[in-house]
């Protein structure tokens, strides 16, 4: 998945090994150059980052500062490089799901939710279906009409808004209020 000048390749996620954090490994490319190997064993803690030569730890720190300038890529001041990698992983997962879904359904974002609808006879979604959705749900963002990368960004933004709304409504889920 590519976002701006950052791209992740050779992404391997093992959900079965994920405990507190995501178990993954990937290669990070910056400006088209293989920059670093990044991984996490899924047991909590920070990502492991190993710069590919000729890059060094100093270059990783510089890239972290650059990434932190993008409020979507880094949405927290805590572990900014790890936060950016997590966003890239979310984008990669969203892009995979969207590519699969738009083959047979219209997919759209309405507020904090992602919706889909298709024809009952397995027809490929077309402009007539998109127009019907626009009439029925004014102001929605139809992901089929965007690039996969832009669609993934919209999907991740909606998921973040949904999480923020849920936390605002119940900041300590499962803990009784006094």
MIDRENMAR-981536 format. One line per field, with one value per residue (C-alpha): residue number from 1; z, x, y. Coordinates in pm, 1 decimal. Layout:
resi: [NUM, ...] $
w: [Z, ...] $
u: [X, ...] $
v: [Y, ...] $
END
This chain:
resi: [1, 2, 3, 4, 5, 6, 7, 8, 9, 10, 11, 12, 13, 14, 15, 16, 17, 18, 19, 20, 21, 22, 23, 24, 25, 26, 27, 28, 29, 30, 31, 32, 33, 34, 35, 36, 37, 38, 39, 40, 41, 42, 43, 44, 45, 46, 47, 48, 49, 50, 51, 52, 53, 54, 55, 56, 57, 58, 59, 60, 61, 62, 63, 64, 65, 66, 67, 68, 69, 70, 71, 72, 73, 74, 75, 76, 77, 78, 79, 80, 81, 82, 83, 84, 85, 86, 87, 88, 89, 90, 91, 92, 93, 94, 95, 96, 97, 98, 99, 100, 101, 102, 103, 104, 105, 106, 107, 108, 109, 110, 111, 112, 113, 114, 115, 116, 117, 118, 119, 120, 121, 122, 123, 124, 125, 126, 127, 128, 129, 130, 131, 132, 133, 134, 135, 136, 137, 138, 139, 140, 141, 142, 143, 144, 145, 146, 147, 148, 149, 150, 151, 152, 153, 154, 155, 156, 157, 158, 159, 160, 161, 162, 163, 164, 165, 166, 167, 168, 169, 170, 171, 172, 173, 174, 175, 176, 177, 178] $
w: [0.0, -94.3, 90.3, -17.2, -32.2, 196.1, 80.3, 255.6, 75.9, 170.7, 439.8, 649.9, 931.1, 1160.5, 1353.8, 1531.8, 1693.5, 1785.3, 2155.4, 2264.6, 1935.7, 1572.7, 1479.5, 1146.3, 933.4, 635.5, 429.0, 437.3, 124.6, 132.8, -196.5, -377.9, -194.8, 32.9, 366.5, 664.8, 784.5, 1046.8, 1260.6, 1584.1, 1761.7, 1872.9, 2248.1, 2316.2, 2295.9, 2019.9, 1664.3, 1574.6, 1300.6, 1115.2, 850.5, 526.1, 430.1, 340.5, 575.4, 948.2, 1271.7, 1218.0, 888.8, 1070.6, 1319.1, 1031.9, 856.2, 1184.6, 1205.6, 845.1, 909.5, 1219.1, 998.6, 844.8, 1093.2, 922.2, 911.2, 1271.5, 1484.2, 1821.6, 1972.9, 2131.6, 1935.8, 1617.8, 1385.1, 1515.0, 1481.8, 1115.2, 1046.5, 1214.1, 987.4, 681.6, 796.8, 839.9, 491.9, 345.2, 506.5, 401.8, 42.9, 24.6, 154.5, -75.3, -383.9, -306.0, -226.8, -520.8, -769.7, -681.3, -466.1, -433.3, -122.2, 52.5, 369.8, 551.6, 861.5, 1068.6, 889.3, 583.3, 384.3, 74.4, -159.9, -484.5, -746.5, -666.5, -1000.2, -940.6, -1190.8, -1157.4, -976.8, -1222.0, -1233.4, -1206.8, -871.5, -753.3, -852.9, -661.0, -350.7, -387.0, -401.3, -108.3, 104.6, 9.4, 90.3, 111.6, -29.7, -281.3, -269.6, -607.8, -778.8, -614.6, -640.5, -410.0, -213.1, -161.0, -73.1, 189.0, 345.8, 364.1, 516.8, 784.6, 863.2, 911.1, 1140.0, 1346.8, 1377.8, 1487.4, 1752.6, 1881.1, 1905.4, 2091.5, 2335.5, 2391.3, 2468.7, 2700.2, 2782.8, 3000.7, 2837.4, 3079.9, 3386.0, 3570.5, 3619.2, 3975.4] $
u: [0.0, 131.7, 49.0, 230.6, 599.8, 565.1, 490.8, 478.8, 559.2, 600.3, 335.5, 283.0, 26.2, -35.2, -356.5, -329.0, -2.6, -131.3, -189.8, -167.8, -43.9, -50.3, 202.8, 349.8, 656.2, 697.3, 940.1, 900.7, 990.7, 1045.9, 1050.0, 1060.1, 1372.4, 1380.1, 1425.5, 1365.1, 1239.8, 969.0, 811.7, 631.0, 595.4, 239.8, 304.0, 294.1, 571.1, 723.7, 789.2, 1137.9, 1286.9, 1607.4, 1722.7, 1850.4, 2198.1, 2290.0, 2019.4, 2087.0, 1897.5, 1946.4, 1754.1, 1473.7, 1452.4, 1442.4, 1163.6, 971.5, 984.1, 861.3, 580.2, 470.9, 388.5, 98.3, -192.2, -364.9, -55.9, 40.2, -265.7, -89.8, 228.9, 302.1, 548.3, 505.0, 696.5, 502.1, 180.2, 260.6, 335.7, 6.3, -177.5, -4.4, -110.1, -469.8, -460.6, -321.3, -597.3, -867.4, -738.0, -751.5, -1108.9, -1221.2, -1066.0, -1256.5, -1586.1, -1608.2, -1602.5, -1959.1, -2101.7, -2130.4, -1937.4, -1985.6, -1905.1, -2183.5, -2054.3, -1868.4, -2002.8, -1902.9, -2193.4, -2229.7, -2509.4, -2522.7, -2755.4, -2932.1, -2830.1, -2453.0, -2420.5, -2115.5, -2199.1, -2256.6, -2342.6, -2716.3, -2657.8, -2434.1, -2702.3, -2967.1, -2744.9, -2675.1, -3050.3, -3129.7, -2833.2, -2736.2, -2384.3, -2227.2, -1884.1, -1899.3, -1566.9, -1609.4, -1566.8, -1227.8, -882.9, -824.2, -572.5, -817.3, -1093.1, -869.9, -802.0, -1177.1, -1241.8, -974.7, -1099.4, -1453.0, -1325.8, -1133.5, -1439.9, -1645.1, -1386.5, -1370.1, -1751.0, -1765.6, -1495.8, -1670.2, -1995.2, -1829.8, -1466.1, -1428.6, -1626.6, -1710.3, -1643.7, -1964.0, -2027.7, -2070.5] $
v: [0.0, 340.3, 658.7, 972.4, 895.2, 591.2, 241.1, -93.5, -416.9, -780.8, -734.7, -1046.2, -1026.2, -1321.3, -1256.8, -1591.9, -1479.5, -1132.7, -1082.9, -719.2, -574.9, -686.2, -955.7, -848.3, -794.6, -563.6, -362.2, 16.0, 210.0, 585.6, 775.5, 440.9, 321.5, 18.2, 189.9, -39.2, -375.3, -326.3, -598.4, -670.0, -1004.8, -921.7, -940.5, -568.5, -318.2, -111.4, -218.9, -338.9, -124.7, -209.0, 36.0, -114.1, 13.3, 280.1, 413.7, 443.6, 499.6, 870.6, 838.7, 653.8, 942.3, 1193.1, 999.6, 981.6, 1362.0, 1388.9, 1139.4, 1332.4, 1633.2, 1435.6, 1439.8, 1146.8, 926.3, 1005.0, 1073.1, 1056.2, 1197.8, 860.0, 642.6, 844.3, 608.4, 306.5, 504.8, 579.5, 212.3, 115.6, 359.7, 213.2, -134.8, -15.7, 137.5, -184.6, -390.9, -142.5, -140.0, -520.7, -525.3, -245.2, -407.8, -725.1, -552.4, -309.0, -595.6, -689.2, -407.3, -35.2, 66.1, 397.9, 588.0, 765.4, 943.6, 684.7, 377.4, 178.5, 33.5, -180.4, -277.2, -466.0, -599.2, -925.9, -1079.1, -1032.7, -749.6, -530.4, -203.9, 77.7, 446.4, 368.5, 197.4, 483.0, 736.3, 540.9, 543.3, 917.0, 987.4, 759.2, 875.2, 1232.3, 1341.7, 994.2, 917.4, 633.2, 451.7, 278.5, 615.0, 682.7, 531.3, 237.2, 445.3, 732.9, 483.5, 322.5, 663.9, 737.8, 394.6, 440.6, 792.7, 657.4, 379.3, 634.2, 858.3, 558.4, 462.1, 819.2, 836.7, 505.5, 616.9, 948.8, 766.8, 511.0, 589.6, 278.1, -2.7, -280.9, -64.2, 28.6, 397.9, 517.0] $
END
